Amino acid sequence: MPDSPSKSHGRKSISASLTPRSLIDPAPRLAGVWLAQVITLFPQAFPGVLGESLTGRALKDGLWQLNPIDLRPFGEGKHRNVDDTPAGGGAGMVLRADVMGRAIDHALKSAPTGAPLIYLSPRGRRFDQAMAQDLAAGPGVTMICGRFEGLDQRVIEHYNILEVSLGDFVLTGGELAAQAMLDAAVRLRPGILGNDASTEEESFSDGLLEHPQYTRPAEWKGLPIPPVLMSGNHGEVAKWRQAQSEEITKARRPDLWHAYQKGDTDT
């Protein structure tokens, strides 16, 4: 009996070739999967913590895809230089426009339509839960990890890059910020956490910090779980948690509390 025609059961299309694959070629694209691309001088830093726990399991299961892009092969000359001295003088080095431009052009070839291009920069818009939700709802993201004194401004303007900051502090590079932002976004994707309610009740989901959490034992070192949580009255539990969230937010994050009150007024 002749063999039946072969069928494709995967999302990748890979054919045999005698031509060696370039080290800067992107990994085979998984159709319809949320794609994170990261342009970095340290591709070996990825997936890092993203390869652990739930995000790591989802990565292995193909629920999202990560494509680190090494900036060095796009560098200039024998030594693949990626930076040069600042125009006008000053300390440090600046990532070259031509080098980063080539890396971005390469990344855009495999970027999903509509995926934002983000440069991790301490002068950018501060990252928050709303931005994580926006990223998670889209097709993916391409991130640029800065180093040295930053990136040539012409690149940012030419590609209309969105600058985003993890917070009001400075890191030696954008890799840690990229991993943190990707973790915040990926965990919101369908099927990653396995319980959609987890993301609905946590900090920032409704503009407030999360209420305190407790579990067994019922008493520890003379400290009991608040009785209302053991009452079985779900309505009272919800009221207690809401009150706790409001009190904690008011005390610890007056900026969030002000925004939350304003939102209530607007509605």
matplotlib code that plots the C-alpha trace (Angstrom):
import matplotlib.pyplot as plt

x = [0.0, 1.6, 2.3, -0.4, 0.5, 2.2, 0.3, 1.5, 0.4, 2.6, 2.7, 6.2, 7.3, 10.9, 12.6, 16.0, 18.8, 22.5, 23.1, 24.1, 21.7, 23.0, 23.5, 21.4, 18.5, 15.3, 13.9, 11.2, 8.0, 5.1, 1.9, -0.4, 1.7, 2.6, 6.2, 8.7, 11.9, 14.7, 17.7, 20.6, 24.3, 23.7, 21.3, 22.6, 20.8, 17.5, 15.1, 16.6, 13.9, 11.3, 12.4, 11.2, 7.9, 4.7, 6.2, 8.9, 6.4, 4.2, 7.3, 8.1, 4.4, 4.5, 2.0, 4.4, 7.7, 11.0, 13.5, 16.7, 18.6, 22.3, 23.3, 27.0, 26.9, 25.4, 28.5, 31.0, 34.5, 36.6, 35.7, 32.0, 31.9, 28.5, 29.2, 31.2, 32.0, 29.2, 28.9, 29.8, 32.0, 31.2, 31.7, 30.9, 29.8, 26.6, 25.1, 25.6, 22.6, 23.8, 24.4, 21.1, 19.3, 20.4, 19.4, 15.9, 15.4, 16.3, 13.9, 11.0, 11.1, 9.7, 7.8, 4.0, 2.0, 1.0, 3.7, 5.2, 8.9, 10.1, 13.4, 14.1, 15.1, 15.1, 13.7, 10.7, 7.1, 6.9, 5.8, 2.6, -0.1, -2.1, 0.8, 1.3, -2.3, -2.0, 1.1, -0.6, -3.6, -1.5, 0.5, 3.8, 6.6, 10.1, 12.3, 15.7, 18.0, 20.2, 23.8, 26.4, 25.1, 22.1, 21.0, 21.5, 18.4, 18.1, 17.2, 14.4, 12.9, 13.3, 11.5, 9.1, 10.2, 8.3, 10.7, 9.6, 11.1, 10.8, 11.1, 12.9, 16.3, 19.2, 20.4, 23.5, 21.4, 17.9, 18.0, 16.6, 13.9, 13.0, 12.6, 10.4, 8.2, 7.8, 7.0, 4.3, 2.8, 3.2, 1.5, -1.7, -1.9, -4.7, -3.7, -0.5, -1.6, -4.4, -6.7, -8.0, -9.4, -5.8, -5.1, -8.4, -7.9, -4.2, -2.6, -3.3, -6.0, -8.6, -6.3, -5.7, -3.0, -4.0, -5.4, -3.5, -3.4, -3.5, -3.5, -2.9, -2.2, -5.2, -2.9, 0.8, 3.0, -0.1, -1.3, -4.7, -6.2, -8.7, -12.0, -14.0, -11.9, -12.9, -16.6, -17.7, -19.6, -18.4, -20.1, -18.4, -15.1, -15.3, -16.2, -13.2, -10.8, -12.0, -11.6, -8.1, -7.1, -8.3, -6.6, -3.3, -3.3, -4.2, -1.3, 1.4, 0.6, -1.2, -0.7, -2.7, -5.3, -5.8, -6.2, -8.6, -10.8, -10.7, -11.8, -14.7, -15.7, -15.5, -17.8]
y = [0.0, 3.4, 5.9, 8.4, 12.1, 13.7, 16.4, 19.3, 19.4, 22.3, 26.0, 26.2, 25.7, 24.5, 23.0, 21.3, 23.4, 22.9, 26.6, 27.3, 29.4, 32.8, 33.5, 36.6, 35.0, 35.0, 31.8, 30.1, 32.2, 30.5, 31.6, 33.7, 33.6, 36.6, 37.5, 39.4, 40.5, 42.0, 43.8, 43.5, 43.2, 40.3, 37.9, 35.2, 37.0, 35.8, 34.2, 34.6, 34.5, 34.5, 30.9, 29.8, 29.1, 29.9, 32.2, 29.6, 26.8, 28.9, 29.7, 26.0, 25.3, 27.9, 30.2, 33.0, 33.4, 35.1, 36.2, 37.8, 39.7, 40.1, 43.7, 42.9, 41.3, 44.5, 46.5, 48.3, 47.1, 44.2, 44.5, 45.0, 48.3, 49.4, 52.7, 55.9, 59.1, 61.6, 64.4, 67.6, 65.8, 64.3, 61.2, 57.6, 56.3, 56.3, 53.5, 54.3, 55.2, 53.1, 50.0, 50.2, 51.0, 47.8, 45.8, 47.4, 46.8, 43.2, 42.9, 44.6, 41.9, 39.4, 41.7, 41.2, 44.0, 46.5, 45.4, 48.5, 49.4, 50.3, 51.7, 51.1, 54.5, 56.3, 59.4, 57.5, 57.2, 55.2, 51.6, 50.6, 47.9, 49.7, 49.5, 45.9, 45.2, 47.1, 45.0, 41.8, 42.6, 43.2, 40.9, 41.3, 43.9, 44.7, 46.1, 47.9, 47.5, 50.6, 50.6, 53.2, 56.8, 55.8, 55.6, 58.2, 60.4, 60.2, 56.5, 57.2, 59.9, 58.1, 54.9, 56.8, 54.7, 54.8, 55.4, 53.6, 53.6, 50.9, 53.6, 56.7, 55.1, 54.2, 50.7, 49.7, 48.5, 47.7, 43.9, 43.8, 46.3, 44.4, 41.1, 42.8, 44.4, 41.2, 39.3, 41.8, 41.5, 37.8, 36.8, 38.6, 36.5, 33.9, 30.5, 31.7, 31.9, 29.4, 31.5, 34.8, 35.8, 36.1, 39.1, 40.7, 40.9, 41.9, 45.2, 48.0, 46.0, 48.5, 51.4, 50.2, 48.2, 44.7, 43.8, 41.6, 37.8, 35.0, 31.2, 28.3, 27.9, 29.8, 31.1, 31.7, 33.0, 34.2, 36.0, 34.9, 35.3, 38.2, 36.5, 38.0, 35.8, 32.7, 33.6, 32.2, 35.3, 36.3, 39.6, 40.7, 39.3, 41.4, 44.5, 43.9, 43.4, 46.6, 48.6, 47.2, 48.0, 51.6, 52.1, 50.7, 52.7, 55.9, 55.4, 54.1, 55.6, 58.9, 59.4, 56.3, 57.2, 60.6, 59.1, 56.5, 59.2, 61.3, 58.3, 57.7, 61.4, 61.3, 58.3]
z = [0.0, -1.0, 1.7, 2.3, 1.6, 4.5, 6.4, 8.4, 12.0, 13.2, 12.9, 11.5, 7.9, 7.7, 4.6, 4.3, 3.0, 2.4, 3.2, 6.8, 8.7, 9.6, 13.2, 13.0, 11.2, 13.4, 14.8, 12.7, 13.2, 14.8, 13.0, 15.1, 18.2, 20.3, 19.4, 21.5, 19.7, 21.7, 20.1, 22.5, 22.9, 25.3, 23.6, 25.9, 28.7, 27.2, 28.1, 31.6, 34.2, 31.4, 30.8, 34.3, 35.9, 34.0, 31.4, 30.7, 30.4, 28.0, 26.0, 25.6, 24.7, 22.0, 23.6, 23.0, 21.2, 22.0, 19.4, 20.9, 18.1, 18.7, 17.8, 17.4, 13.9, 12.6, 13.8, 11.7, 10.6, 11.6, 15.3, 14.7, 16.5, 17.6, 19.4, 19.0, 21.0, 21.5, 19.0, 20.7, 23.3, 26.7, 28.6, 27.5, 24.1, 22.0, 20.0, 16.3, 14.1, 11.1, 13.2, 15.1, 11.9, 10.3, 13.3, 13.4, 9.6, 10.2, 13.1, 11.3, 8.6, 11.1, 13.4, 13.4, 11.8, 14.5, 17.0, 18.6, 18.6, 22.1, 23.3, 27.0, 28.2, 31.6, 29.9, 28.5, 29.5, 32.8, 32.3, 34.1, 34.2, 31.5, 29.1, 30.0, 29.1, 25.8, 24.9, 25.9, 23.7, 20.6, 18.3, 20.1, 20.5, 19.4, 22.2, 21.9, 24.9, 25.3, 26.5, 27.3, 27.0, 24.9, 21.3, 18.5, 18.5, 14.8, 15.0, 17.6, 15.4, 12.1, 13.2, 15.5, 18.4, 21.7, 24.7, 27.8, 31.3, 34.0, 36.7, 38.0, 38.1, 35.8, 34.8, 33.0, 30.1, 29.0, 29.4, 32.9, 32.1, 28.9, 30.9, 33.5, 30.9, 28.9, 32.1, 32.9, 29.4, 28.7, 32.0, 30.8, 27.6, 27.4, 28.9, 30.5, 34.2, 33.8, 35.9, 34.4, 37.8, 39.1, 36.8, 37.6, 41.3, 41.6, 42.2, 39.6, 37.8, 39.1, 39.9, 43.5, 45.3, 46.2, 49.5, 52.0, 51.4, 54.0, 54.0, 56.4, 59.2, 60.7, 63.5, 63.2, 66.0, 67.8, 64.7, 63.5, 60.0, 60.1, 61.1, 58.2, 55.8, 57.7, 57.9, 54.6, 53.9, 50.4, 50.4, 53.6, 52.3, 49.2, 51.2, 53.5, 50.6, 48.9, 52.1, 52.6, 49.0, 49.4, 52.8, 51.6, 48.3, 50.2, 52.6, 50.3, 46.9, 47.1, 43.4, 42.6, 45.2, 43.7, 40.2, 41.5, 43.2, 40.1, 38.0, 40.4, 40.1, 36.3, 36.1]

ax = plt.figure().add_subplot(projection="3d")
ax.plot(x, y, z, "-o")
ax.set_aspect("equal")
plt.show()
